[in-house]
């Protein structure tokens, strides 16, 4: 075969392969439609929770495109159609709130106060709060704490990720002084964004805890074995790589991981082996009113029925350090109205494969 015909034959083979039907595991990114727009003056939404009655709870991180907010942190409650039910100020909190969850046993709303290094129990009607979890006065690593997200085991014990210390802290169902459940370099980062351990969830058998590491673009798995008061942690290991800015993380009924990639403006769905089986969403600019179109620095996600809700934090990382310029920074600087979006993944199982 001549030097000319070889590339032609290769091109023909590639075209022939492209004409083959897509595999059953192919995906459709689909649109992200606005579920709710936060009131004017609100900062970027980060934490997200959905109650059994369909009410949606959102906390704000306390940063706008112009800089940090002042005053107590804000909690917004929406109905299942995106209508604003109420906005409350969380008493005794810093402006910087992150993850929140409804306790599966008590129904209490627990909110991570990133700025104050604590977890609060918050009344979602009045904003009254009490301290639920505190950290030891002496931390094992420099740099202070960076409490981020929280989850529970089957017994109701609470686990909180610490993005700065690279620790998953734990306490009993009634709260109190936390102890380190696992401390690992795999949960710290020197990357950008400057957050290590972030979203975290157990698989259904409670044999593994999965933790997103935002700055390292990884998901870390921590083996868990049965113990007296709760699971005992084993040695952490990287579960999968390449999720650009792995942030919020949830686990579905098939133990697939749904992970927000805040630097790629997408949601990545990963099966229990670490293989990507879907990528959802994208960024499509800023509308005239100052809101992002589709996804921009998405942070947290929850299912609402068959739909997926995602918060658009739209965070300009240069607010922390000018050297943290990212591909989205200049877009985030244009945002003046912050949104939660709704996606309909249109994914279902068939013979062990995901299909559209």
C-alpha positions in Angstrom: 0.0 0.0 0.0 1.4 3.4 -1.0 2.1 6.3 1.4 -0.9 8.0 0.0 -3.4 5.2 0.2 -2.6 4.3 3.8 -4.1 7.5 5.3 -7.1 7.2 3.0 -7.7 3.6 4.1 -7.5 4.7 7.8 -9.9 7.6 7.2 -12.4 5.2 5.5 -12.2 2.8 8.5 -12.8 5.7 10.9 -15.8 6.9 8.9 -17.2 3.3 8.8 -16.8 3.0 12.6 -18.5 6.3 13.1 -21.5 5.0 11.2 -22.1 2.2 13.6 -24.9 2.5 16.1 -24.1 4.2 19.4 -23.5 1.7 22.3 -26.4 1.2 24.8 -24.4 3.2 27.4 -24.4 6.4 25.2 -25.7 9.5 26.9 -27.6 12.7 26.1 -26.4 15.8 28.0 -29.8 17.4 27.8 -30.7 21.0 28.9 -30.7 22.4 32.4 -33.8 24.6 33.0 -34.1 27.1 35.8 -35.9 25.7 38.8 -35.6 28.8 40.9 -33.8 32.1 40.9 -32.6 33.5 44.2 -33.8 37.0 45.2 -31.8 40.0 44.1 -28.9 40.5 46.4 -28.5 36.9 47.3 -25.1 35.2 47.1 -24.2 32.0 45.3 -26.2 28.9 46.4 -24.1 26.0 47.5 -25.9 23.5 49.9 -29.0 21.7 48.7 -31.5 19.3 50.3 -34.9 17.9 49.4 -37.4 16.9 52.1 -39.8 14.0 51.9 -42.6 16.5 51.2 -40.7 17.9 48.2 -39.6 21.1 49.8 -36.2 22.2 48.7 -33.7 23.8 51.1 -30.8 25.9 49.8 -27.9 27.6 51.7 -25.7 30.3 50.3 -21.9 30.4 50.4 -21.7 34.1 51.1 -19.8 35.3 48.0 -21.1 37.3 45.1 -19.3 38.4 42.0 -18.3 41.6 43.8 -17.0 39.9 46.9 -17.9 38.4 50.3 -21.3 39.0 51.9 -21.8 40.2 55.5 -24.2 39.2 58.3 -25.6 35.8 59.1 -25.8 33.0 56.6 -29.0 32.7 54.5 -31.4 29.7 54.1 -34.0 29.6 51.3 -36.9 27.2 51.2 -38.7 26.5 47.9 -41.7 24.4 47.1 -41.4 21.5 44.6 -42.2 23.8 41.7 -39.5 26.3 42.6 -41.7 28.9 44.3 -40.0 30.7 47.2 -41.7 29.7 50.5 -39.4 31.7 52.8 -36.0 33.1 53.4 -34.5 33.1 56.9 -31.3 34.3 58.4 -29.5 31.5 60.3 -28.9 33.0 63.8 -25.4 32.6 65.2 -23.8 31.7 61.9 -21.1 33.1 59.7 -22.1 34.3 56.2 -20.5 31.2 54.7 -22.8 28.1 54.8 -22.1 25.0 52.8 -23.7 21.5 52.9 -27.0 20.7 54.7 -28.9 17.5 55.3 -32.1 16.4 57.1 -31.2 13.9 59.8 -32.8 10.6 58.8 -33.7 9.7 62.4 -34.7 13.0 63.9 -35.7 15.1 60.9 -33.5 17.9 62.2 -32.0 20.2 59.5 -28.2 20.2 60.0 -26.2 23.0 58.2 -22.4 23.2 57.8 -21.1 26.6 58.9 -17.9 26.7 56.9 -16.9 30.1 58.2 -17.2 29.2 61.9 -16.0 25.6 61.7 -19.1 24.0 63.1 -22.3 22.3 62.2 -25.6 23.9 63.3 -29.1 22.5 63.9 -31.4 25.0 62.3 -35.1 25.6 62.5 -36.0 26.1 58.8 -39.0 28.3 59.7 -37.4 30.8 62.0 -33.7 30.4 61.4 -33.1 29.8 65.1 -30.0 27.6 65.6 -28.0 25.6 68.1 -24.5 24.1 67.8 -24.8 20.4 66.8 -21.1 19.6 66.1 -17.8 21.2 67.1 -14.2 20.3 66.3 -11.3 19.7 68.8 -9.6 22.9 69.8 -6.3 21.6 68.5 -6.3 20.4 64.8 -3.7 18.0 63.5 -2.8 20.0 60.4 -2.1 23.7 59.8 -4.5 26.0 58.0 -7.6 25.7 60.1 -10.7 23.8 59.2 -12.8 23.8 56.1 -16.0 21.9 56.9 -17.9 21.2 53.7 -20.5 18.5 53.4 -22.1 15.9 55.6 -23.7 12.5 55.5 -25.0 9.7 57.8 -24.6 6.0 58.3 -27.5 3.6 59.0 -27.3 4.2 62.7 -27.6 8.0 62.3 -24.0 8.8 63.0 -22.9 12.0 61.3 -19.8 12.3 59.0 -18.5 15.7 57.9 -15.8 16.4 55.2 -13.1 18.8 56.0 -11.6 20.3 52.8 -8.6 21.9 54.5 -7.6 19.2 57.1 -8.2 16.3 54.8 -10.3 14.6 57.5 -13.7 13.0 57.6 -15.0 13.9 61.1 -17.7 11.9 62.9 -20.0 12.2 65.9 -23.0 10.3 67.2 -26.7 10.9 66.2 -27.0 13.6 68.9 -23.9 15.5 67.9 -21.2 16.9 70.1 -17.4 17.0 69.9 -16.3 15.4 66.6 -13.4 12.9 66.3 -11.5 12.0 63.2 -13.0 9.0 61.4 -10.2 9.1 58.7 -7.3 11.4 58.1 -5.6 11.1 54.7 -3.3 13.0 52.3 -5.7 11.7 49.6 -8.4 14.1 51.1 -6.1 17.2 51.0 -5.1 19.2 47.9 -2.7 21.8 46.7 -4.7 22.2 43.5 -7.3 24.6 42.2 -10.1 25.0 43.4 -8.4 24.9 46.8 -10.8 22.4 48.4 -9.9 18.9 49.2 -12.5 16.6 50.8 -16.0 17.7 49.6 -19.2 15.7 48.8 -19.4 12.3 50.6 -21.8 9.4 50.6 -21.8 5.7 51.7 -22.8 3.0 49.2 -26.0 1.2 50.2 -24.2 -1.8 51.8 -22.2 0.7 53.9 -19.0 -1.0 52.9 -17.4 2.1 51.3 -17.5 5.8 51.9 -16.9 7.8 48.7 -15.4 11.3 49.0 -14.9 13.8 46.2 -11.5 15.7 46.3 -12.2 18.9 44.3 -8.6 20.2 43.8 -7.3 16.7 42.8 -10.2 15.9 40.4 -10.7 12.5 42.1 -13.2 10.5 44.1 -11.6 8.6 47.0 -13.1 5.4 48.4 -12.7 4.5 52.0 -13.4 0.8 53.0 -15.8 0.5 55.9 -16.3 -2.5 58.2 -18.8 -3.1 60.9 -17.9 -1.7 64.3 -19.6 -1.2 67.7 -21.1 2.2 67.3 -20.7 2.5 63.5 -18.5 1.6 60.5 -14.7 1.5 61.0 -12.6 3.1 58.3 -10.0 1.3 56.3 -7.2 2.7 54.2 -8.4 5.3 51.6 -7.6 4.8 47.9 -8.4 6.7 44.7 -11.6 5.3 43.2 -11.6 7.3 40.0 -9.7 10.2 38.4 -10.5 13.0 35.9 -13.7 14.6 37.3 -12.7 18.3 36.8 -13.5 19.9 40.2 -15.3 17.0 41.8 -17.7 18.7 44.2 -21.2 17.5 45.4 -21.7 13.7 45.3 -24.8 11.5 45.7 -25.4 7.8 45.2 -28.4 6.3 43.5 -30.3 3.1 44.1 -27.9 1.2 41.9 -24.8 2.5 43.7 -23.9 4.7 40.8 -22.2 8.0 41.8 -23.5 11.3 40.5 -20.7 13.9 40.9 -20.8 17.6 40.0 -17.7 18.7 38.1 -17.6 22.4 39.0 -14.7 23.2 36.6 -16.3 21.4 33.7 -19.9 22.7 34.3 -21.3 19.2 34.1 -22.6 16.2 36.1 -20.6 13.0 35.7 -22.4 9.7 36.5 -20.0 6.9 37.4 -20.9 3.2 37.9 -19.7 1.2 40.9 -16.5 0.2 39.0 -15.5 3.9 38.4 -16.5 4.0 34.7 -18.3 7.1 33.4 -21.7 6.1 32.1 -23.2 9.6 31.6 -22.3 13.2 31.4 -25.1 15.7 31.8 -25.3 19.5 31.3 -23.0 22.2 30.0 -22.5 26.0 30.1 -24.1 28.3 27.5 -23.3 31.8 28.6 -24.9 34.6 30.7 -28.3 35.9 30.0 -29.1 39.6 29.9 -30.5 39.5 33.4 -27.2 38.3 34.8 -28.0 34.7 35.4 -26.0 31.8 34.0 -27.5 29.7 31.2 -27.6 25.9 32.2 -24.6 25.1 34.5 -21.9 27.5 35.8 -19.6 26.2 38.7 -22.3 23.8 39.8 -21.9 22.7 43.4 -24.5 20.4 44.9 -27.2 18.1 43.5 -30.3 16.2 44.7 -33.0 14.1 43.1 -36.5 15.6 43.1 -38.7 12.8 41.8 -37.3 11.8 38.4 -35.6 15.2 38.1 -32.1 16.3 39.2 -31.7 19.7 40.9 -28.3 21.4 40.8 -27.1 24.6 42.5 -25.2 27.1 40.3 -22.6 28.5 42.8 -21.0 30.6 39.9 -18.0 31.3 42.1 -15.2 33.5 40.8 -12.2 31.8 42.4 -10.1 34.9 42.0 -12.0 36.3 45.0 -9.7 34.1 47.1 -6.5 34.5 45.1 -5.8 36.2 41.7 -3.7 33.2 40.7 -6.9 31.0 40.8 -7.9 32.2 37.4 -9.9 29.4 35.7 -11.7 29.1 32.4 -15.0 30.1 34.1 -13.7 32.9 36.3 -14.5 35.8 33.9 -18.0 34.4 33.3 -18.6 34.0 37.0 -17.6 37.7 37.4 -20.6 38.6 35.2 -23.2 36.8 37.3 -25.6 39.0 39.3 -28.5 36.6 39.8 -28.0 33.0 41.1 -30.0 30.0 40.2 -30.9 26.4 41.0 -31.5 24.4 37.8 -33.6 21.3 37.0 -32.5 18.5 34.7 -34.3 15.4 33.5 -31.6 12.8 33.0 -33.7 10.4 30.9 -31.5 7.6 32.0 -32.8 4.1 32.8 -31.3 0.7 33.4 -31.6 -2.1 30.7 -29.7 -5.4 31.0 -27.0 -3.8 33.2 -26.4 -0.8 30.8 -27.6 2.8 30.9 -29.6 3.9 27.8 -31.3 7.1 26.7 
